[in-house]
């Protein structure tokens, strides 16, 4: 697939534990749309989403999920970060969201196995030489498998 590595989610057990939370995500979207009355905010949100599409970090999915057993909708919102005169926005997806009595996406996936950043920084100082790279560009060389994409839908 266009030279990118395909990865799968590390499911704890059975992906069918994940329930369809469309209604929860829909309610959260309605709250977000109230913020859209400020047209600047709506333009910023749309611009960020279009940037994700342009960079192939996101795709517009079909209305019918490929994998009904693990369809999950991630609520999202924009976060504003102001540093001096610069204002930046980013989109945050809520993986801990869930419908009542059902697990969240965080609960059905294995925990993050990446080492803690402090331990990594301490080990970094032990050696005479080090190599650095742009992790953002490396991350963009990964793509999620088709069968797992329905677990991270958003409206």
DSSP file (Angstrom, degrees, kcal/mol; ACC not computed):
  #  RESIDUE AA STRUCTURE BP1 BP2  ACC     N-H-->O    O-->H-N    N-H-->O    O-->H-N    TCO  KAPPA ALPHA  PHI   PSI    X-CA   Y-CA   Z-CA
    1    1 A X    >         0   0    0      0, 0.0     3,-2.5     0, 0.0   142,-0.0   0.000 360.0 360.0 360.0  96.6    0.0    0.0    0.0
    2    2 A X  T 3   -     0   0    0      1,-0.3     3,-0.1     3,-0.0     0, 0.0   0.715 360.0 -63.9  40.5  37.2    1.9    3.0   -1.4
    3    3 A X  T 3  S+     0   0    0      1,-0.2    -1,-0.3     0, 0.0     2,-0.3   0.480 104.2 125.6  76.9   3.1    5.1    2.0    0.4
    4    4 A X    <   -     0   0    0     -3,-2.5     2,-0.3     1,-0.0    -1,-0.2  -0.673  64.1-111.9 -96.0 150.4    3.7    2.4    3.9
    5    5 A X  E     -a  142   0A   0    136,-2.6   138,-2.8    -2,-0.3     2,-0.5  -0.607  25.7-135.5 -79.2 137.1    3.7   -0.3    6.6
    6    6 A X  E     -a  143   0A   0     -2,-0.3     2,-0.3   136,-0.2   138,-0.2  -0.830  26.6-175.9 -95.2 127.7    0.4   -1.8    7.6
    7    7 A X  E     -a  144   0A   0    136,-2.7   138,-2.7    -2,-0.5     2,-0.3  -0.852  12.7-145.1-121.5 158.2   -0.2   -2.1   11.3
    8    8 A X        -     0   0    0     -2,-0.3     2,-0.2   136,-0.2   138,-0.0  -0.850  28.0-100.4-118.4 156.5   -3.0   -3.6   13.4
    9    9 A X        -     0   0    0     -2,-0.3     2,-1.5     1,-0.1   100,-0.0  -0.504  33.2-120.5 -70.2 143.2   -4.5   -2.6   16.7
   10   10 A X        -     0   0    0     -2,-0.2   100,-3.3   100,-0.2     2,-0.1  -0.634  36.7-162.8 -84.4  83.0   -3.3   -4.8   19.7
   11   11 A X  B     -B  109   0B   0     -2,-1.5    98,-0.2    98,-0.2     4,-0.1  -0.414  17.0-139.7 -68.0 139.8   -6.7   -6.0   20.8
   12   12 A X  S    S-     0   0    0     96,-2.7    -1,-0.1     2,-0.1    97,-0.1   0.968  74.1 -42.7 -63.5 -54.9   -6.8   -7.5   24.3
   13   13 A X  S    S+     0   0    0     95,-0.4     2,-0.5     1,-0.2    -2,-0.1   0.193 117.2   8.5-137.5 -96.4   -9.1  -10.3   23.4
   14   14 A X    >   -     0   0    0      1,-0.1     3,-1.9     2,-0.0     4,-0.2  -0.868  52.5-148.3-106.3 124.8  -12.1  -10.2   21.2
   15   15 A X  G >  S+     0   0    0     -2,-0.5     3,-1.6     1,-0.3    -1,-0.1   0.667  91.1  78.9 -65.2 -14.7  -12.8   -7.0   19.3
   16   16 A X  G 3  S+     0   0    0      1,-0.3    -1,-0.3    54,-0.1    55,-0.1   0.612  73.2  79.2 -71.1  -9.1  -16.5   -7.7   19.6
   17   17 A X  G <  S+     0   0    0     -3,-1.9    86,-0.5    91,-0.1     2,-0.4   0.769  76.0  89.9 -64.0 -23.8  -16.3   -6.3   23.1
   18   18 A X  B <  S-c  103   0C   0     -3,-1.6     2,-0.3    51,-0.2    53,-0.2  -0.617  71.2-154.9 -77.4 125.1  -16.3   -2.9   21.5
   19   19 A X        -     0   0    0     84,-0.5     2,-0.5    -2,-0.4    80,-0.1  -0.687  26.0 -96.6-103.2 156.7  -19.9   -1.6   21.1
   20   20 A X        +     0   0    0     -2,-0.3     3,-0.2     1,-0.1    52,-0.2  -0.570  38.1 179.6 -70.1 116.3  -21.3    0.8   18.6
   21   21 A X     >  +     0   0    0     -2,-0.5     4,-2.2    50,-0.2     3,-0.3  -0.131  32.6 133.0-111.4  36.0  -21.3    4.2   20.3
   22   22 A X  H  > S+     0   0    0      1,-0.2     4,-2.6     2,-0.2     5,-0.2   0.885  71.2  53.8 -53.7 -43.6  -22.7    6.2   17.4
   23   23 A X  H  > S+     0   0    0     -3,-0.2     4,-2.2     2,-0.2    -1,-0.2   0.889 108.2  49.1 -63.0 -39.7  -25.3    7.9   19.6
   24   24 A X  H  > S+     0   0    0     -3,-0.3     4,-2.1     2,-0.2    -1,-0.2   0.943 114.2  45.1 -63.9 -47.6  -22.7    9.1   22.1
   25   25 A X  H  X S+     0   0    0     -4,-2.2     4,-2.1     1,-0.2    -2,-0.2   0.868 111.2  54.3 -64.9 -36.0  -20.5   10.5   19.3
   26   26 A X  H  X S+     0   0    0     -4,-2.6     4,-1.9    -5,-0.2    -1,-0.2   0.908 108.2  48.8 -64.8 -42.5  -23.5   12.1   17.7
   27   27 A X  H  X S+     0   0    0     -4,-2.2     4,-1.7     1,-0.2    -2,-0.2   0.907 111.3  49.8 -63.1 -41.9  -24.4   13.9   20.9
   28   28 A X  H  X S+     0   0    0     -4,-2.1     4,-2.0     1,-0.2    -1,-0.2   0.870 108.3  53.7 -65.6 -35.7  -20.9   15.2   21.3
   29   29 A X  H  X S+     0   0    0     -4,-2.1     4,-2.5     2,-0.2    -1,-0.2   0.885 104.6  54.8 -65.4 -37.9  -20.9   16.4   17.7
   30   30 A X  H  X S+     0   0    0     -4,-1.9     4,-1.0     1,-0.2    -1,-0.2   0.896 108.3  48.8 -62.4 -39.1  -24.1   18.4   18.4
   31   31 A X  H  X S+     0   0    0     -4,-1.7     4,-0.9     1,-0.2     3,-0.4   0.903 110.8  51.0 -64.7 -40.3  -22.3   20.1   21.2
   32   32 A X  H >X S+     0   0    0     -4,-2.0     4,-1.0     1,-0.2     3,-0.6   0.875 103.6  58.7 -64.4 -37.3  -19.3   20.8   18.9
   33   33 A X  H 3< S+     0   0    0     -4,-2.5     4,-0.3     1,-0.3    -1,-0.2   0.784  95.7  63.0 -65.5 -26.2  -21.6   22.3   16.3
   34   34 A X  H >< S+     0   0    0     -4,-1.0     3,-1.2    -3,-0.4    -1,-0.3   0.882 102.2  50.7 -63.6 -36.2  -22.8   24.8   18.9
   35   35 A X  H X< S+     0   0    0     -4,-0.9     3,-2.0    -3,-0.6     6,-0.2   0.792  95.9  72.3 -68.0 -26.6  -19.2   26.1   18.9
   36   36 A X  T 3< S+     0   0    0     -4,-1.0     6,-0.3     1,-0.3    -1,-0.2   0.603  71.2  85.1 -67.3  -9.4  -19.4   26.2   15.1
   37   37 A X  T <  S+     0   0    0     -3,-1.2     2,-1.0    -4,-0.3    -1,-0.3   0.817  77.9  73.9 -60.6 -27.0  -21.7   29.3   15.4
   38   38 A X  S X> S-     0   0    0     -3,-2.0     4,-1.6    -4,-0.2     3,-0.8  -0.798  82.6-157.6 -81.3 104.2  -18.4   31.0   15.6
   39   39 A X  H 3> S+     0   0    0     -2,-1.0     4,-2.5     1,-0.3     5,-0.2   0.786  86.9  61.3 -61.9 -28.6  -17.5   30.7   11.9
   40   40 A X  H 3> S+     0   0    0      2,-0.2     4,-2.3     1,-0.2    -1,-0.3   0.927 104.9  48.6 -61.2 -43.0  -13.8   31.1   12.6
   41   41 A X  H <> S+     0   0    0     -3,-0.8     4,-2.5    -6,-0.2    -2,-0.2   0.910 110.7  50.2 -63.5 -42.3  -13.8   27.9   14.7
   42   42 A X  H  X S+     0   0    0     -4,-1.6     4,-2.5    -6,-0.3    -1,-0.2   0.911 110.9  49.5 -62.8 -42.2  -15.7   26.0   12.1
   43   43 A X  H  X S+     0   0    0     -4,-2.5     4,-2.4     2,-0.2    -1,-0.2   0.897 111.2  49.3 -64.0 -40.5  -13.2   27.1    9.4
   44   44 A X  H  X S+     0   0    0     -4,-2.3     4,-2.4     2,-0.2    -2,-0.2   0.935 112.0  47.8 -64.5 -46.5  -10.3   26.0   11.6
   45   45 A X  H  X S+     0   0    0     -4,-2.5     4,-2.2     1,-0.2    -2,-0.2   0.925 114.5  46.4 -60.2 -46.1  -11.8   22.6   12.3
   46   46 A X  H  X S+     0   0    0     -4,-2.5     4,-2.5     1,-0.2    -1,-0.2   0.890 111.4  52.3 -63.7 -40.4  -12.6   22.0    8.6
   47   47 A X  H  X S+     0   0    0     -4,-2.4     4,-2.1    -5,-0.2    -2,-0.2   0.907 109.7  48.1 -63.9 -42.9   -9.1   23.2    7.7
   48   48 A X  H  X S+     0   0    0     -4,-2.4     4,-2.0     2,-0.2    -2,-0.2   0.930 112.7  48.3 -64.4 -45.2   -7.4   20.8   10.1
   49   49 A X  H  X S+     0   0    0     -4,-2.2     4,-2.0     1,-0.2    -2,-0.2   0.907 111.0  50.6 -62.2 -41.6   -9.6   17.8    8.9
   50   50 A X  H  X S+     0   0    0     -4,-2.5     4,-2.8     1,-0.2    -1,-0.2   0.880 107.2  54.6 -64.4 -36.9   -8.8   18.7    5.2
   51   51 A X  H  X S+     0   0    0     -4,-2.1     4,-1.9     2,-0.2    -1,-0.2   0.903 106.5  51.5 -62.0 -41.4   -5.1   18.8    6.1
   52   52 A X  H  <>S+     0   0    0     -4,-2.0     5,-2.7     2,-0.2     6,-1.0   0.910 111.9  46.7 -60.2 -42.4   -5.4   15.2    7.5
   53   53 A X  H ><5S+     0   0    0     -4,-2.0     3,-1.6     4,-0.2    -2,-0.2   0.928 110.5  52.0 -65.9 -45.0   -7.1   14.1    4.3
   54   54 A X  H 3<5S+     0   0    0     -4,-2.8    -1,-0.2     1,-0.3    -2,-0.2   0.836 111.4  47.3 -61.0 -33.9   -4.5   15.8    2.1
   55   55 A X  T 3<5S-     0   0    0     -4,-1.9    -1,-0.3    -5,-0.2    -2,-0.2   0.324 113.7-117.6 -89.9   7.9   -1.6   14.1    4.0
   56   56 A X  T < 5S+     0   0    0     -3,-1.6    -3,-0.2     2,-0.2    -2,-0.1   0.780  82.3 122.4  58.6  29.2   -3.4   10.7    3.8
   57   57 A X  S   <S+     0   0    0     -5,-2.7     2,-0.3    -6,-0.2    -4,-0.2   0.555  78.8  22.2 -89.9 -11.0   -3.6   10.6    7.6
   58   58 A X        -     0   0    0     -6,-1.0     2,-0.3    -5,-0.1    -2,-0.2  -0.986  68.2-159.5-151.8 151.9   -7.4   10.2    7.3
   59   59 A X        -     0   0    0     -2,-0.3     2,-0.7    -3,-0.1    -6,-0.0  -0.958  29.8-109.2-133.7 155.8   -9.9    9.0    4.7
   60   60 A X        -     0   0    0     -2,-0.3     2,-0.1    -7,-0.1    -2,-0.0  -0.761  45.0-149.7 -83.4 117.6  -13.5    9.6    4.1
   61   61 A X        -     0   0    0     -2,-0.7     2,-0.1     1,-0.1     4,-0.1  -0.329  16.6 -96.2 -87.4 167.3  -15.1    6.2    4.9
   62   62 A X        -     0   0    0      2,-0.2    -1,-0.1     1,-0.1     4,-0.1  -0.389  30.2-119.1 -75.2 159.9  -18.2    4.6    3.6
   63   63 A X  S    S+     0   0    0     -2,-0.1     2,-0.6     1,-0.1    -1,-0.1   0.783 102.5  67.9 -70.9 -25.1  -21.5    4.9    5.5
   64   64 A X  S    S-     0   0    0      2,-0.0    -2,-0.2     1,-0.0    -1,-0.1  -0.863  91.7-125.9 -97.5 118.4  -21.6    1.2    5.9
   65   65 A X        -     0   0    0     -2,-0.6     3,-0.3     1,-0.1    -2,-0.1  -0.286   4.1-143.3 -61.8 145.5  -18.8   -0.1    8.1
   66   66 A X  S    S+     0   0    0      1,-0.3     2,-0.6    80,-0.2    -1,-0.1   0.883  96.7  36.1 -72.1 -40.9  -16.5   -2.9    6.7
   67   67 A X    >   -     0   0    0      1,-0.1     3,-1.5    79,-0.1    -1,-0.3  -0.832  66.3-178.0-120.4  91.0  -16.3   -4.6   10.1
   68   68 A X  G >  S+     0   0    0     -2,-0.6     3,-1.0    -3,-0.3    -1,-0.1   0.783  77.5  67.0 -58.6 -29.0  -19.6   -4.4   12.0
   69   69 A X  G 3  S+     0   0    0      1,-0.3    -1,-0.3   -50,-0.0   -51,-0.2   0.677 111.6  29.5 -73.0 -15.7  -18.2   -6.2   15.0
   70   70 A X  G <  S+     0   0    0     -3,-1.5     2,-0.5    77,-0.1    -1,-0.3  -0.179  77.6 145.4-137.4  46.4  -15.8   -3.5   16.0
   71   71 A X    <   +     0   0    0     -3,-1.0     2,-0.4   -53,-0.2    80,-0.3  -0.746  18.9 166.3 -86.8 126.7  -17.4   -0.2   14.8
   72   72 A X        -     0   0    0     78,-2.5    81,-2.1    -2,-0.5     2,-0.5  -0.999  26.6-145.2-143.9 136.4  -16.6    2.6   17.2
   73   73 A X  B     -d  153   0D   0     -2,-0.4     2,-0.7    79,-0.2    81,-0.3  -0.909  12.7-146.7-108.2 124.2  -17.0    6.4   16.7
   74   74 A X        -     0   0    0     79,-4.2    81,-0.3    -2,-0.5    21,-0.1  -0.787  11.8-139.6 -90.5 116.1  -14.4    8.7   18.3
   75   75 A X  E     -E   94   0E   0     -2,-0.7    19,-3.0    19,-0.6     2,-0.3  -0.439  28.9-171.8 -65.0 150.4  -15.8   12.0   19.6
   76   76 A X  E     +E   93   0E   0     17,-0.2     2,-0.3   -51,-0.2    17,-0.2  -0.952  16.7 178.6-142.3 162.3  -13.4   14.8   18.8
   77   77 A X  E     -E   92   0E   0     15,-1.8    15,-3.0    -2,-0.3     2,-0.3  -0.976  32.0-104.2-156.7 161.7  -12.9   18.5   19.5
   78   78 A X  E     -E   91   0E   0     -2,-0.3     2,-0.5    13,-0.2    13,-0.2  -0.703  26.4-153.5 -92.1 142.4  -10.4   21.2   18.7
   79   79 A X  E     -E   90   0E   0     11,-3.1    11,-1.7    -2,-0.3     2,-0.5  -0.964   8.4-144.3-117.1 131.4   -7.9   22.4   21.3
   80   80 A X  E     -E   89   0E   0     -2,-0.5     2,-0.5     9,-0.2     9,-0.2  -0.804  14.0-172.7 -97.8 131.3   -6.5   25.9   21.2
   81   81 A X  E     -E   88   0E   0      7,-3.4     7,-3.0    -2,-0.5     2,-0.6  -0.980   3.6-166.8-125.9 120.5   -2.9   26.5   22.2
   82   82 A X  E     +E   87   0E   0     -2,-0.5     2,-0.5     5,-0.2     5,-0.2  -0.922   9.7 175.5-112.1 124.6   -1.6   30.1   22.4
   83   83 A X  E >   -E   86   0E   0      3,-2.8     3,-2.2    -2,-0.6     2,-0.2  -0.962  66.1 -51.6-129.0 112.9    2.1   30.8   22.7
   84   84 A X  T 3  S-     0   0    0     -2,-0.5     0, 0.0     1,-0.3     0, 0.0  -0.432 122.6 -21.5  55.6-121.3    3.0   34.5   22.6
   85   85 A X  T 3  S+     0   0    0     -2,-0.2     2,-0.4    -3,-0.1    -1,-0.3   0.561 119.7  96.2 -91.9  -9.4    1.2   35.8   19.5
   86   86 A X  E <   -E   83   0E   0     -3,-2.2    -3,-2.8     2,-0.0     2,-0.5  -0.661  54.0-166.7 -87.5 134.3    0.9   32.5   17.8
   87   87 A X  E     -E   82   0E   0     -2,-0.4     2,-0.4    -5,-0.2    -5,-0.2  -0.983   8.2-178.1-119.7 126.1   -2.3   30.5   18.1
   88   88 A X  E     -E   81   0E   0     -7,-3.0    -7,-3.4    -2,-0.5     2,-0.4  -0.945   8.7-159.0-123.6 146.3   -2.4   26.8   17.1
   89   89 A X  E     +E   80   0E   0     -2,-0.4     2,-0.3    -9,-0.2    -9,-0.2  -0.909   9.8 179.5-119.2 149.5   -5.2   24.4   17.0
   90   90 A X  E     -E   79   0E   0    -11,-1.7   -11,-3.1    -2,-0.4     2,-0.4  -0.978  28.4-115.6-143.6 157.3   -5.2   20.6   17.0
   91   91 A X  E     -E   78   0E   0     -2,-0.3     2,-0.5   -13,-0.2   -13,-0.2  -0.787  24.3-160.4 -95.4 134.1   -7.8   18.0   17.0
   92   92 A X  E     -E   77   0E   0    -15,-3.0   -15,-1.8    -2,-0.4     2,-0.4  -0.964   4.6-152.8-115.8 128.8   -8.1   15.7   20.0
   93   93 A X  E     -E   76   0E   0     -2,-0.5     2,-1.1   -17,-0.2   -17,-0.2  -0.860  13.5-135.3-102.4 134.8   -9.9   12.3   19.7
   94   94 A X  E >   +E   75   0E   0    -19,-3.0     3,-1.0    -2,-0.4   -19,-0.6  -0.728  28.7 170.1 -95.7  92.0  -11.5   10.9   22.8
   95   95 A X  T 3  S+     0   0    0     -2,-1.1    11,-1.7     1,-0.2    10,-0.9   0.606  75.6  63.8 -76.1 -11.5  -10.7    7.2   23.0
   96   96 A X  T 3  S+     0   0    0      9,-0.2    -1,-0.2     8,-0.2     2,-0.1   0.506  77.7 111.0 -90.5  -3.4  -12.1    6.9   26.5
   97   97 A X    <   +     0   0    0     -3,-1.0     8,-0.6   -22,-0.1     2,-0.3  -0.400  42.0 159.5 -68.0 146.0  -15.6    7.8   25.4
   98   98 A X        -     0   0    0      6,-0.1     2,-0.2    -2,-0.1     6,-0.1  -0.987  42.0-102.4-160.5 160.9  -18.1    4.9   25.6
   99   99 A X    >   -     0   0    0      4,-0.3     3,-2.1    -2,-0.3   -80,-0.1  -0.587  63.7 -73.4 -84.1 155.5  -21.8    4.2   25.7
  100  100 A X  T 3  S+     0   0    0      1,-0.3    -1,-0.1    -2,-0.2     3,-0.1  -0.189 118.1   8.1 -54.4 130.9  -23.3    3.3   29.2
  101  101 A X  T 3  S+     0   0    0      1,-0.2     2,-0.3    -3,-0.1    -1,-0.3   0.507 110.7  99.7  79.5   4.7  -22.3   -0.2   30.3
  102  102 A X  S <  S-     0   0    0     -3,-2.1    -1,-0.2   -83,-0.0   -84,-0.1  -0.887  74.9-104.4-123.5 154.3  -19.9   -0.7   27.5
  103  103 A X  B     -c   18   0C   0    -86,-0.5   -84,-0.5    -2,-0.3    -4,-0.3  -0.341  29.8-124.7 -75.4 157.2  -16.1   -0.5   27.3
  104  104 A X     >  -     0   0    0     -6,-0.1     4,-1.0   -86,-0.1     3,-0.2  -0.397  31.7-101.4 -87.3 172.0  -14.2    2.3   25.6
  105  105 A X  H >> S+     0   0    0    -10,-0.9     4,-0.9    -8,-0.6     3,-0.6   0.896 124.1  57.1 -61.9 -39.4  -11.6    1.9   22.9
  106  106 A X  H 34 S+     0   0    0    -11,-1.7     3,-0.4     1,-0.2    -1,-0.2   0.859 104.3  53.1 -58.1 -35.9   -8.9    2.3   25.5
  107  107 A X  H 34 S+     0   0    0    -12,-0.3    -1,-0.2     1,-0.2    -2,-0.2   0.733 109.3  46.2 -76.5 -22.3  -10.3   -0.5   27.5
  108  108 A X  H << S+     0   0    0     -4,-1.0   -96,-2.7    -3,-0.6   -95,-0.4   0.510 101.3  77.7 -99.7  -4.4  -10.3   -3.1   24.7
  109  109 A X  B  < S-B   11   0B   0     -4,-0.9   -98,-0.2    -3,-0.4     3,-0.1  -0.778  89.6-103.8-102.1 150.0   -6.8   -2.3   23.4
  110  110 A X        -     0   0    0   -100,-3.3  -100,-0.2    -2,-0.3     3,-0.1  -0.290  50.5 -91.8 -61.8 154.4   -3.6   -3.5   25.1
  111  111 A X        -     0   0    0      1,-0.1     2,-0.3    -4,-0.1    -1,-0.1  -0.237  51.8 -82.5 -66.8 161.0   -1.7   -0.8   27.0
  112  112 A X        -     0   0    0      1,-0.1    -1,-0.1    -3,-0.1    -3,-0.0  -0.473  39.8-167.1 -63.5 125.0    0.9    1.3   25.4
  113  113 A X        +     0   0    0     -2,-0.3    -1,-0.1    -3,-0.1     2,-0.1   0.367  46.4 119.1 -99.7   4.6    4.2   -0.7   25.4
  114  114 A X  S    S-     0   0    0      1,-0.1     3,-0.1     0, 0.0    -2,-0.0  -0.442  74.1-101.5 -68.1 143.7    6.5    2.2   24.5
  115  115 A X        -     0   0    0      1,-0.1    -1,-0.1    -2,-0.1     2,-0.1  -0.247  44.1 -90.7 -64.6 154.5    9.1    2.9   27.2
  116  116 A X     >  -     0   0    0      1,-0.1     4,-1.9    -3,-0.1     5,-0.2  -0.385  32.7-125.3 -64.3 143.2    8.5    5.8   29.5
  117  117 A X  H  > S+     0   0    0      1,-0.2     4,-2.5     2,-0.2     5,-0.2   0.847 107.0  56.2 -62.5 -36.6   10.1    9.0   28.2
  118  118 A X  H  > S+     0   0    0      1,-0.2     4,-2.3     2,-0.2    -1,-0.2   0.937 107.8  47.7 -63.2 -45.9   12.1    9.6   31.3
  119  119 A X  H  > S+     0   0    0      1,-0.2     4,-2.3     2,-0.2    -1,-0.2   0.887 111.7  51.6 -61.8 -38.6   13.8    6.2   31.1
  120  120 A X  H  X S+     0   0    0     -4,-1.9     4,-2.0     1,-0.2    -1,-0.2   0.924 109.7  48.6 -64.1 -44.7   14.5    6.8   27.4
  121  121 A X  H  X S+     0   0    0     -4,-2.5     4,-1.1     1,-0.2    -2,-0.2   0.879 110.9  50.9 -64.8 -37.3   16.1   10.2   28.1
  122  122 A X  H  < S+     0   0    0     -4,-2.3     3,-0.5     1,-0.2     4,-0.4   0.916 111.3  47.0 -66.8 -42.5   18.3    8.7   30.9
  123  123 A X  H >X S+     0   0    0     -4,-2.3     3,-1.3     1,-0.2     4,-0.6   0.856 104.4  63.1 -65.5 -34.1   19.5    5.9   28.7
  124  124 A X  H 3< S+     0   0    0     -4,-2.0     3,-0.5     1,-0.3    -1,-0.2   0.842 100.8  52.3 -58.2 -35.0   20.2    8.5   25.9
  125  125 A X  T 3< S+     0   0    0     -4,-1.1    -1,-0.3    -3,-0.5    -2,-0.2   0.589  94.3  73.0 -80.2 -10.8   22.8   10.2   28.2
  126  126 A X  T <4 S+     0   0    0     -3,-1.3    -1,-0.2    -4,-0.4     2,-0.2   0.822  88.7  64.6 -75.0 -31.7   24.7    7.0   28.9
  127  127 A X  S  < S-     0   0    0     -4,-0.6     3,-0.0    -3,-0.5     0, 0.0  -0.518  76.3-131.1 -97.4 160.7   26.4    6.6   25.5
  128  128 A X  S    S+     0   0    0     -2,-0.2     2,-0.3     1,-0.1    -1,-0.1   0.826  91.5  39.7 -77.2 -31.8   28.9    8.8   23.7
  129  129 A X        -     0   0    0      2,-0.0     2,-0.3    -3,-0.0    -2,-0.1  -0.878  65.0-177.3-121.6 151.0   27.0    8.9   20.4
  130  130 A X        -     0   0    0     -2,-0.3     2,-0.4    -5,-0.0    -6,-0.0  -0.981  15.0-146.1-143.4 155.4   23.4    9.2   19.6
  131  131 A X        -     0   0    0     -2,-0.3     2,-0.3     2,-0.0    -2,-0.0  -0.974  16.0-168.4-122.6 137.8   21.2    9.3   16.6
  132  132 A X        +     0   0    0     -2,-0.4     2,-0.3     2,-0.0    -2,-0.0  -0.858   5.6 179.5-122.0 159.4   18.0   11.3   16.2
  133  133 A X        -     0   0    0     -2,-0.3     2,-1.1     0, 0.0     3,-0.1  -0.954  41.1 -91.9-149.9 168.7   15.2   11.3   13.7
  134  134 A X     >  -     0   0    0     -2,-0.3     4,-1.7     1,-0.2     3,-0.3  -0.752  34.9-171.0 -86.7 100.4   12.0   13.0   12.9
  135  135 A X  H  > S+     0   0    0     -2,-1.1     4,-2.6     1,-0.2    -1,-0.2   0.802  80.9  62.1 -64.2 -30.1    9.4   10.7   14.6
  136  136 A X  H  > S+     0   0    0      1,-0.2     4,-1.5     2,-0.2    -1,-0.2   0.931 106.3  43.9 -62.5 -46.0    6.5   12.5   13.0
  137  137 A X  H  4 S+     0   0    0     -3,-0.3     4,-0.3     1,-0.2    -1,-0.2   0.869 113.4  51.7 -68.6 -35.4    7.6   11.6    9.5
  138  138 A X  H >< S+     0   0    0     -4,-1.7     3,-1.5     1,-0.2    -2,-0.2   0.916 107.5  52.8 -65.6 -41.7    8.4    8.0   10.6
  139  139 A X  H >< S+     0   0    0     -4,-2.6     3,-1.7     1,-0.3    -1,-0.2   0.854 101.2  61.0 -61.1 -35.1    4.9    7.7   12.1
  140  140 A X  T 3< S+     0   0    0     -4,-1.5    -1,-0.3     1,-0.3    -2,-0.2   0.572  89.8  70.6 -71.7  -7.4    3.4    8.9    8.8
  141  141 A X  T <  S+     0   0    0     -3,-1.5  -136,-2.6    -4,-0.3     2,-0.3   0.407  87.5  83.9 -86.8   2.7    4.9    5.8    7.1
  142  142 A X  E <   -a    5   0A   0     -3,-1.7     2,-0.4  -138,-0.2  -136,-0.2  -0.805  57.2-172.5-104.3 146.8    2.4    3.6    9.0
  143  143 A X  E     -a    6   0A   0   -138,-2.8  -136,-2.7    -2,-0.3     2,-0.2  -0.996  26.5-115.2-136.1 144.6   -1.2    2.9    8.0
  144  144 A X  E     -a    7   0A   0     -2,-0.4  -136,-0.2  -138,-0.2     5,-0.1  -0.552  39.5-101.5 -80.4 139.5   -3.9    1.1    9.9
  145  145 A X    >>  -     0   0    0   -138,-2.7     3,-1.2    -2,-0.2     4,-0.9  -0.203  28.1-116.8 -59.1 149.6   -5.2   -2.2    8.5
  146  146 A X  G >4 S+     0   0    0      1,-0.3     3,-0.7     2,-0.2     4,-0.5   0.874 113.0  57.4 -54.6 -41.3   -8.5   -2.1    6.7
  147  147 A X  G 34 S+     0   0    0      1,-0.2    -1,-0.3     2,-0.1     3,-0.2   0.723 109.7  44.1 -68.6 -20.6  -10.1   -4.4    9.2
  148  148 A X  G X4 S+     0   0    0     -3,-1.2     3,-1.7     1,-0.1    -1,-0.2   0.565  88.8  87.0 -97.9 -10.3   -9.3   -2.1   12.2
  149  149 A X  G X< S+     0   0    0     -4,-0.9     3,-1.6    -3,-0.7    -2,-0.1   0.805  79.4  62.8 -64.3 -30.0  -10.3    1.2   10.6
  150  150 A X  G >  S+     0   0    0     -4,-0.5   -78,-2.5     1,-0.3     3,-0.7   0.640  91.8  68.2 -70.8 -11.0  -13.9    1.0   11.6
  151  151 A X  G <  S+     0   0    0     -3,-1.7    -1,-0.3   -80,-0.3    -2,-0.2   0.553 103.5  43.7 -82.6  -6.9  -12.8    1.1   15.2
  152  152 A X  G <  S+     0   0    0     -3,-1.6    -1,-0.2    -4,-0.2   -79,-0.2  -0.211  79.2 141.3-131.8  45.4  -11.7    4.7   14.8
  153  153 A X  B <   -d   73   0D   0    -81,-2.1   -79,-4.2    -3,-0.7     2,-0.3  -0.473  26.0-172.4 -77.8 156.0  -14.5    6.3   12.9
  154  154 A X              0   0    0    -81,-0.3   -79,-0.1    -2,-0.1    -2,-0.0  -0.988 360.0 360.0-147.5 157.9  -15.6    9.9   13.7
  155  155 A X              0   0    0     -2,-0.3   -80,-0.1   -81,-0.3    -2,-0.0   0.422 360.0 360.0 -92.6 360.0  -18.4   12.1   12.6
